[in-house]
């Protein structure tokens, strides 16, 4: 039995010839001009089968005719169980007989959303194509122009086909492989069976449409849940005070309670002190300071107050009398260094190749700020200081082999390591004020690199040599003098001079001050000793035009009680440092001196002062260098008055108690800030 493909369009194009051949020829015969194929139709009552004669259409037929449908008795067609893919109820199986119909090969229909039930009538009116009907002998297949539109998967059983009238076209019949006959419309869109070797789909999938995947629904639910959680998290975060304050939300604790003020213009230019307005008068200032400067806690007080804008002395109390300055001596040393040395000068520490194989020499360059803190950890005492680990790493890289011995060269400085007038306790092992003045050490000789008040070691240079030898897995080999022009294996440098001086003044670091005096002596060609440093300091200041009458210094730190300086000299140096730009050629050189002065209640040696109600007005406004020895309290610096005028002051107290004398000096400086004094 031959099989033929199901035509793509179930609506045949019927001829309109008036010639009736349906009764002239038996079923399945072929005439000269036309042939008839009988298509059985099932579904009639009482087991009847309706066959439609489809005449052959030729161009010579001349006209179209309405086909006549014959209904005749046929023997019972064997019924087979309806396959599971069928949309109809199965029939009772009987013994099969030889099939009398031609099977049509099923074609999977293409599905669309909406069926077009009227397409058959529309297409019948326009003969766009013909069906290929299955015959024992194949016939030429006409071209197909347009695919048919499939119906949805749900199919209702077709009603029995009525006998068409003279004005109606007979509907074509669809022949299925199981020898069941359906109207063409009834089978459009029915899912075709799988090949016999494959299992047919399940029964419950026959009549109901396949369920849609739930992935989209699940993804939508997850997305919705995530969005809800995110919104909830954002809402919870926004309710936190820190978050709401940062975002400026309306419910933030620091949200403005009133209207936001209009923006005001901002001038991004720093202005110095007022130099054009009216300054304090001598009378007004004398009246304001009469009480504070006469306090008995001050003992013997000398001092001066100078208008920085004009250089005029506004107040003076025995300012030419030399008194022990204590640590205000450092003002003279720093001023001399800034006046005579390049501000970017750095002090070097080197390790060079030794005279013997496997030996290296640590060459001291006069930098006591070298820190033993690990790389990446800045020194809190000497910001920007060089690191011992950096020096060691350079040596390891340069040598590339084993080092057996590390020696020390401290020949840079000369003379004794302590000055005349020092208290022996100030240099004893374990003290917090001073270490022996040597040209190399780590962290100023302190045992704790982060604590200014930690004990000092007895021999800081030797301690550093031992530390470096341990890092190089070598032995410390004592002191020596490095070979001339020896190969440099590693080198590190200190902060620039201005930063070095800043740390010195903030901490009132005695060791750094005496080292700086020796560096100044080296720069001036003098001996790098206590005597050479003092001489170089005095010479530079005198050459700069300062009157040093009554000045006597034995060190750079002020630890010596043999030092004598009048308040007038301190006031004059600070007045030049604070003078308006362009007024004095010395001012640009000395300006960094002011940056190093501690701030009242804020930094350095003044951090914990100005807490009393009598002096609290000076917090943040007074900047000054302190000086303290037994029975000696000094304070010299600058302050802005209520009119923004900068005033320079130098106050020296002798024979006063340490704590009471400090507090009394702070009250005098705070009074200068509160004074308009006209």
ZAMARGU-4260 file (C-alpha; in steps of 0.2 Angstrom, whole numbers, plus 5000, padded with zeros to 4 digits):
<rodrens>
0) 5000/5000/5000 | 5007/5017/4995 | 5006/5032/5007 | 5004/5049/5002 | 5008/5065/5011
5) 4993/5075/5019 | 4990/5090/5008 | 4995/5106/5017 | 4978/5114/5014 | 4963/5103/5018
10) 4952/5114/5007 | 4952/5107/4989 | 4948/5118/4974 | 4932/5111/4967 | 4928/5112/4948
15) 4912/5120/4942 | 4909/5110/4926 | 4891/5106/4924 | 4896/5088/4919 | 4891/5076/4931
20) 4902/5060/4931 | 4899/5055/4949 | 4886/5042/4944 | 4893/5037/4927 | 4909/5029/4933
25) 4912/5017/4947 | 4923/5021/4962 | 4941/5022/4958 | 4939/5022/4939 | 4947/5033/4927
30) 4940/5040/4911 | 4947/5049/4897 | 4945/5066/4903 | 4942/5064/4922 | 4944/5052/4936
35) 4935/5051/4952 | 4943/5046/4969 | 4931/5042/4983 | 4935/5049/5000 | 4926/5039/5014
40) 4919/5050/5028 | 4915/5042/5045 | 4904/5048/5058 | 4887/5046/5050 | 4873/5038/5060
45) 4871/5019/5060 | 4888/5016/5054 | 4885/5024/5037 | 4900/5030/5027 | 4899/5044/5015
50) 4910/5045/5000 | 4913/5061/4990 | 4917/5060/4972 | 4931/5072/4967 | 4931/5074/4949
55) 4947/5077/4939 | 4948/5095/4934 | 4955/5099/4917 | 4956/5115/4907 | 4944/5108/4894
60) 4930/5105/4907 | 4924/5122/4903 | 4914/5125/4919 | 4913/5120/4937 | 4900/5109/4944
65) 4893/5105/4961 | 4898/5088/4965 | 4885/5075/4970 | 4888/5065/4986 | 4883/5047/4986
70) 4879/5038/5001 | 4879/5019/5000 | 4880/5004/5011 | 4897/4998/5015 | 4903/4983/5025
75) 4908/4987/5042 | 4925/4995/5042 | 4936/4987/5055 | 4939/4999/5069 | 4955/5000/5079
80) 4958/5007/5096 | 4960/5026/5094 | 4978/5030/5098 | 4982/5040/5113 | 4986/5055/5103
85) 4968/5055/5095 | 4956/5068/5102 | 4941/5056/5100 | 4935/5042/5110 | 4942/5025/5105
90) 4930/5013/5095 | 4927/4995/5100 | 4940/4984/5091 | 4934/4972/5078 | 4943/4960/5066
95) 4952/4971/5053 | 4948/4969/5035 | 4959/4974/5020 | 4959/4993/5020 | 4949/5001/5006
100) 4957/5018/5009 | 4973/5026/5005 | 4983/5032/5020 | 4989/5050/5020 | 5006/5053/5029
105) 5003/5064/5044 | 5012/5081/5044 | 5015/5091/5060 | 5005/5106/5059 | 5012/5123/5063
110) 5003/5131/5078 | 4996/5148/5079 | 4987/5157/5093 | 4970/5158/5085 | 4962/5147/5071
115) 4954/5154/5056 | 4938/5144/5054 | 4933/5153/5038 | 4949/5150/5029 | 4941/5136/5019
120) 4928/5146/5012 | 4940/5161/5008 | 4952/5149/4999 | 4939/5140/4990 | 4935/5156/4981
125) 4952/5158/4975 | 4960/5143/4967 | 4978/5146/4973 | 4983/5128/4974 | 4977/5110/4973
130) 4978/5096/4985 | 4989/5081/4981 | 4977/5066/4983 | 4983/5049/4986 | 4980/5037/4971
135) 4987/5020/4967 | 4997/5029/4953 | 5005/5046/4958 | 5000/5061/4948 | 5009/5077/4945
140) 5008/5088/4961 | 5003/5106/4958 | 5013/5120/4966 | 5009/5125/4984 | 5009/5144/4987
145) 5003/5146/5005 | 5005/5136/5021 | 4989/5132/5030 | 4986/5140/5047 | 4985/5126/5061
150) 4972/5126/5074 | 4975/5126/5093 | 4979/5109/5101 | 4962/5108/5108 | 4950/5100/5095
155) 4932/5096/5096 | 4925/5081/5087 | 4917/5086/5070 | 4898/5084/5067 | 4892/5072/5054
160) 4894/5080/5037 | 4877/5084/5029 | 4874/5081/5011 | 4878/5098/5002 | 4865/5107/4993
165) 4867/5113/4975 | 4873/5129/4982 | 4886/5122/4994 | 4903/5114/4991 | 4906/5098/4999
170) 4919/5098/5012 | 4934/5087/5010 | 4938/5073/5021 | 4954/5070/5031 | 4960/5052/5031
175) 4971/5047/5046 | 4983/5032/5047 | 4971/5022/5058 | 4958/5022/5044 | 4948/5035/5054
180) 4939/5048/5043 | 4937/5066/5049 | 4931/5082/5042 | 4946/5092/5037 | 4942/5106/5049
185) 4941/5093/5063 | 4959/5087/5061 | 4968/5103/5058 | 4980/5105/5073 | 4978/5088/5080
190) 4995/5082/5086 | 5001/5068/5075 | 5007/5052/5082 | 5025/5047/5084 | 5033/5033/5074
195) 5028/5016/5079 | 5045/5014/5088 | 5042/5028/5100 | 5030/5029/5114 | 5014/5039/5111
200) 5012/5054/5124 | 5002/5051/5140 | 4983/5051/5140 | 4982/5066/5151 | 4992/5076/5138
205) 4979/5072/5125 | 4965/5084/5129 | 4973/5097/5140 | 4986/5109/5134 | 5004/5106/5140
210) 5007/5116/5156 | 5019/5131/5155 | 5036/5130/5162 | 5037/5137/5180 | 5054/5144/5178
215) 5048/5161/5174 | 5036/5161/5189 | 5050/5155/5200 | 5062/5168/5194 | 5049/5182/5196
220) 5046/5176/5214 | 5065/5176/5218 | 5067/5193/5210 | 5053/5200/5220 | 5059/5193/5236
225) 5077/5200/5233 | 5070/5217/5229 | 5059/5217/5245 | 5075/5211/5255 | 5085/5225/5247
230) 5072/5238/5251 | 5070/5232/5268 | 5089/5232/5271 | 5091/5250/5264 | 5077/5256/5274
235) 5084/5248/5290 | 5101/5256/5286 | 5093/5273/5282 | 5086/5272/5299 | 5103/5272/5308
240) 5109/5288/5314 | 5126/5288/5306 | 5119/5283/5289 | 5105/5296/5290 | 5117/5309/5295
245) 5129/5305/5281 | 5115/5305/5268 | 5106/5321/5275 | 5089/5312/5277 | 5075/5322/5284
250) 5074/5311/5300 | 5093/5312/5303 | 5098/5318/5321 | 5108/5332/5314 | 5096/5337/5301
255) 5093/5356/5301 | 5078/5361/5312 | 5075/5377/5302 | 5077/5383/5285 | 5093/5380/5276
260) 5103/5397/5275 | 5107/5403/5258 | 5125/5399/5253 | 5137/5413/5257 | 5152/5418/5246
265) 5169/5410/5251 | 5186/5417/5247 | 5198/5403/5246 | 5213/5414/5251 | 5222/5413/5267
270) 5223/5430/5276 | 5237/5434/5288 | 5235/5445/5304 | 5227/5462/5302 | 5241/5474/5298
275) 5231/5489/5293 | 5219/5492/5307 | 5222/5500/5324 | 5233/5490/5336 | 5233/5490/5355
280) 5240/5505/5363 | 5254/5504/5376 | 5242/5511/5389 | 5228/5499/5386 | 5240/5484/5386
285) 5249/5490/5402 | 5232/5491/5411 | 5227/5474/5405 | 5243/5465/5410 | 5245/5474/5427
290) 5236/5461/5437 | 5242/5445/5428 | 5260/5450/5426 | 5261/5455/5444 | 5255/5438/5451
295) 5266/5432/5465 | 5267/5414/5458 | 5278/5421/5444 | 5293/5426/5455 | 5304/5437/5446
300) 5296/5441/5429 | 5304/5449/5414 | 5296/5451/5397 | 5291/5460/5382 | 5276/5462/5370
305) 5279/5467/5352 | 5266/5472/5338 | 5272/5461/5324 | 5265/5472/5310 | 5275/5487/5315
310) 5289/5480/5326 | 5284/5492/5340 | 5286/5487/5358 | 5270/5489/5367 | 5274/5482/5384
315) 5291/5479/5392 | 5296/5473/5409 | 5315/5472/5412 | 5316/5463/5395 | 5335/5467/5394
320) 5339/5457/5410 | 5347/5440/5405 | 5339/5426/5414 | 5340/5407/5412 | 5330/5403/5397
325) 5329/5384/5399 | 5321/5376/5383 | 5318/5393/5375 | 5336/5392/5370 | 5331/5381/5356
330) 5323/5397/5348 | 5341/5403/5345 | 5348/5387/5338 | 5333/5384/5326 | 5333/5402/5320
335) 5352/5402/5317 | 5350/5385/5307 | 5336/5392/5296 | 5345/5408/5293 | 5361/5399/5287
340) 5357/5382/5280 | 5346/5377/5265 | 5328/5372/5272 | 5329/5356/5262 | 5345/5350/5270
345) 5344/5331/5275 | 5356/5322/5286 | 5363/5305/5280 | 5366/5288/5288 | 5376/5276/5278
350) 5383/5258/5278 | 5399/5256/5268 | 5411/5242/5263 | 5423/5239/5277 | 5442/5237/5275
355) 5441/5218/5278 | 5431/5205/5268 | 5414/5202/5275 | 5415/5218/5285 | 5403/5233/5284
360) 5404/5250/5293 | 5389/5260/5300 | 5394/5278/5296 | 5385/5291/5308 | 5379/5306/5299
365) 5371/5316/5313 | 5353/5310/5312 | 5345/5305/5329 | 5328/5303/5321 | 5332/5287/5312
370) 5318/5275/5317 | 5318/5256/5321 | 5299/5255/5318 | 5295/5243/5303 | 5293/5250/5286
375) 5276/5257/5282 | 5275/5263/5300 | 5278/5281/5302 | 5286/5288/5318 | 5274/5297/5328
380) 5288/5307/5336 | 5298/5311/5320 | 5286/5311/5305 | 5295/5307/5289 | 5310/5299/5298
385) 5321/5286/5289 | 5319/5268/5293 | 5333/5256/5299 | 5325/5242/5290 | 5326/5252/5273
390) 5345/5254/5276 | 5347/5235/5280 | 5337/5230/5265 | 5349/5240/5254 | 5364/5232/5261
395) 5357/5215/5259 | 5354/5218/5241 | 5371/5226/5237 | 5381/5213/5246 | 5373/5198/5239
400) 5383/5187/5251 | 5386/5184/5270 | 5391/5198/5281 | 5402/5193/5296 | 5405/5210/5305
405) 5396/5227/5307 | 5407/5241/5314 | 5403/5259/5319 | 5410/5276/5314 | 5405/5290/5325
410) 5419/5302/5321 | 5408/5315/5315 | 5405/5324/5332 | 5419/5330/5343 | 5421/5334/5361
415) 5411/5328/5376 | 5394/5320/5375 | 5387/5331/5389 | 5388/5350/5392 | 5393/5361/5406
420) 5379/5365/5418 | 5369/5349/5415 | 5362/5340/5430 | 5370/5323/5430 | 5353/5315/5432
425) 5348/5322/5415 | 5361/5310/5406 | 5360/5295/5418 | 5355/5279/5410 | 5336/5277/5411
430) 5332/5296/5411 | 5319/5303/5400 | 5327/5320/5396 | 5343/5317/5387 | 5354/5304/5379
435) 5373/5306/5376 | 5375/5317/5361 | 5381/5305/5347 | 5379/5307/5328 | 5369/5291/5326
440) 5355/5282/5336 | 5337/5276/5333 | 5322/5286/5339 | 5332/5298/5349 | 5339/5284/5360
445) 5322/5280/5367 | 5318/5262/5372 | 5300/5265/5365 | 5300/5273/5348 | 5282/5279/5351
450) 5283/5286/5368 | 5292/5303/5370 | 5294/5300/5389 | 5301/5283/5388 | 5318/5280/5396
455) 5334/5283/5386 | 5348/5270/5383 | 5365/5274/5390 | 5374/5271/5373 | 5362/5273/5359
460) 5375/5272/5345 | 5381/5255/5351 | 5363/5249/5353 | 5359/5253/5335 | 5375/5245/5328
465) 5370/5229/5338 | 5352/5230/5330 | 5358/5231/5313 | 5371/5217/5315 | 5357/5206/5321
470) 5347/5210/5305 | 5362/5206/5294 | 5365/5190/5304 | 5383/5197/5309 | 5392/5202/5324
475) 5395/5220/5331 | 5413/5224/5328 | 5416/5240/5339 | 5421/5257/5333 | 5432/5261/5318
480) 5434/5274/5305 | 5427/5270/5288 | 5440/5269/5273 | 5440/5284/5263 | 5430/5283/5247
485) 5423/5266/5253 | 5409/5259/5243 | 5392/5264/5249 | 5381/5249/5252 | 5366/5258/5259
490) 5360/5276/5263 | 5345/5284/5271 | 5341/5302/5274 | 5332/5312/5288 | 5317/5324/5285
495) 5321/5341/5278 | 5328/5354/5289 | 5311/5363/5291 | 5302/5346/5297 | 5317/5342/5308
500) 5316/5359/5317 | 5297/5356/5318 | 5299/5340/5328 | 5312/5348/5338 | 5301/5362/5344
505) 5285/5352/5346 | 5293/5340/5358 | 5306/5352/5365 | 5318/5338/5360 | 5334/5341/5369
510) 5345/5329/5359 | 5339/5335/5342 | 5343/5353/5347 | 5361/5349/5352 | 5363/5338/5336
515) 5356/5353/5326 | 5369/5365/5334 | 5383/5353/5329 | 5376/5352/5311 | 5376/5371/5311
520) 5394/5371/5317 | 5398/5359/5303 | 5390/5370/5290 | 5399/5385/5296 | 5416/5376/5297
525) 5417/5376/5316 | 5420/5361/5327 | 5405/5350/5329 | 5404/5351/5348 | 5395/5360/5362
530) 5407/5374/5361 | 5407/5374/5342 | 5388/5374/5341 | 5386/5388/5353 | 5399/5399/5344
535) 5391/5395/5327 | 5374/5400/5334 | 5379/5416/5341 | 5389/5421/5325 | 5375/5418/5313
540) 5362/5428/5323 | 5374/5442/5325 | 5378/5442/5307 | 5359/5443/5304 | 5358/5459/5314
545) 5351/5453/5330 | 5358/5462/5346 | 5364/5448/5357 | 5369/5458/5372 | 5369/5448/5388
550) 5367/5431/5378 | 5377/5417/5385 | 5374/5399/5379 | 5383/5382/5382 | 5372/5370/5373
555) 5358/5370/5360 | 5345/5362/5371 | 5344/5374/5386 | 5347/5360/5399 | 5362/5370/5405
560) 5358/5382/5420 | 5373/5392/5414 | 5364/5399/5399 | 5358/5417/5400 | 5347/5426/5387
565) 5337/5442/5389 | 5318/5441/5385 | 5322/5456/5373 | 5332/5444/5361 | 5319/5431/5361
570) 5305/5444/5357 | 5315/5451/5343 | 5319/5435/5334 | 5300/5430/5335 | 5295/5447/5329
575) 5305/5446/5313 | 5298/5428/5310 | 5280/5435/5312 | 5283/5451/5302 | 5272/5455/5287
580) 5279/5448/5270 | 5291/5459/5261 | 5295/5470/5276 | 5311/5461/5282 | 5322/5450/5271
585) 5325/5439/5286 | 5307/5434/5288 | 5305/5421/5274 | 5320/5412/5281 | 5313/5412/5299
590) 5294/5409/5295 | 5295/5390/5298 | 5300/5394/5316 | 5282/5399/5319 | 5275/5383/5312
595) 5285/5373/5325 | 5278/5382/5340 | 5266/5371/5350 | 5247/5376/5351 | 5239/5380/5367
600) 5228/5365/5372 | 5232/5357/5356 | 5249/5350/5352 | 5267/5347/5359 | 5272/5354/5376
605) 5256/5365/5377 | 5244/5351/5374 | 5239/5348/5392 | 5240/5367/5397 | 5227/5380/5396
610) 5214/5370/5405 | 5211/5382/5419 | 5196/5394/5418 | 5208/5409/5420 | 5218/5404/5405
615) 5205/5394/5394 | 5203/5409/5383 | 5220/5406/5375 | 5216/5388/5370 | 5220/5387/5351
620) 5225/5405/5350 | 5242/5405/5359 | 5257/5397/5351 | 5273/5396/5361 | 5289/5388/5365
625) 5290/5382/5383 | 5305/5381/5395 | 5306/5373/5412 | 5320/5370/5424 | 5321/5370/5443
630) 5314/5387/5448 | 5314/5393/5430 | 5298/5394/5419 | 5298/5403/5402 | 5286/5405/5387
635) 5289/5414/5371 | 5278/5414/5356 | 5263/5423/5346 | 5245/5426/5349 | 5231/5435/5340
640) 5221/5448/5350 | 5202/5451/5348 | 5205/5463/5333 | 5215/5450/5324 | 5231/5459/5327
645) 5247/5447/5330 | 5256/5451/5346 | 5273/5443/5350 | 5278/5440/5368 | 5292/5433/5378
650) 5290/5430/5396 | 5303/5423/5408 | 5300/5419/5426 | 5314/5415/5439 | 5312/5408/5457
655) 5294/5402/5454 | 5286/5385/5457 | 5285/5374/5442 | 5267/5371/5441 | 5261/5388/5448
660) 5274/5397/5438 | 5267/5389/5422 | 5249/5392/5426 | 5253/5410/5429 | 5262/5412/5413
665) 5247/5405/5403 | 5236/5418/5411 | 5247/5432/5405 | 5247/5425/5387 | 5228/5422/5387
670) 5225/5440/5393 | 5234/5446/5377 | 5221/5436/5367 | 5206/5444/5376 | 5213/5462/5374
675) 5208/5475/5362 | 5218/5486/5373 | 5215/5503/5366
</rodrens>
